[in-house]
């Protein structure tokens, strides 16, 4: 299949040519010098790094809160299960130690 523009290889070459022209035009019309541009890039990178650390710290704190809440819920569930188990065991012991008459079927 012949396209006349060289197929996908030709499209890629045009893309590279456009990328190169865009880079040259960007450098020629840049409002700052190279040193100023590097300083801006450096400061933006530092801001991004600080922002990422801040978000990571907040995420870690939130995860710790969720773990604490989960631990509390599990402990409450364990205590409820333990109470129910003890109540059932006590009821069983009371019915088996009474011994006078067997339990009735209801």
DARAWO-V387638 format. One record per backbone hydrogen bond with DSSP energy under -1.0 kcal/mol. CO is the residue of the C=O (numbers start at 1). NH is the residue of the N-H. If there is no record, write none. Layout:
BEGIN
CO_NH + CO_NH
END
This chain:
BEGIN
7_11 + 8_12 + 9_13 + 10_14 + 11_15 + 12_16 + 13_17 + 14_18 + 15_19 + 16_20 + 17_21 + 18_22 + 19_23 + 20_24 + 21_25 + 22_26 + 23_27 + 24_28 + 25_29 + 33_37 + 34_38 + 35_39 + 36_40 + 37_41 + 38_42 + 39_43 + 40_44 + 41_45 + 42_46 + 43_47 + 44_48 + 45_49 + 46_50 + 47_51 + 48_52 + 49_53 + 50_54 + 51_55 + 52_56 + 53_57 + 54_58 + 55_59 + 56_60 + 57_61 + 58_62 + 59_63 + 60_64 + 61_65 + 62_66 + 63_67 + 64_68 + 65_69 + 66_70 + 67_71 + 68_72 + 69_73 + 70_74 + 71_75 + 72_76 + 73_77 + 74_78 + 75_79 + 76_80 + 77_81 + 78_82 + 79_83 + 80_84 + 81_85 + 82_86 + 83_87 + 84_88 + 85_89 + 86_90 + 87_91 + 88_92 + 89_93 + 90_94 + 91_95 + 92_96 + 93_97 + 94_98 + 98_100
END
